[in-house]
Amino acid sequence: MSDPELSKKHVTLSLEKIPLSEALRYLAHLSGAHLSYDKNAVIFSKPGS
């Protein structure tokens, strides 16, 4: 998490048989975060940052 406020949010998901990339996209959407990928990391950040 690149934004401390995002780490305070709680989201519960119950998903089956979907790709990890879709689960991460859902999580970003539900938490109001921007999702990006680095070579070795998945980054959730504040939108617009």
Secondary structure, DSSP 8 states (H G I E B T S, - for coil): --STTGGG--------S--HHHHHHHHHHHHT-EEEEETTEEEEE-TT-
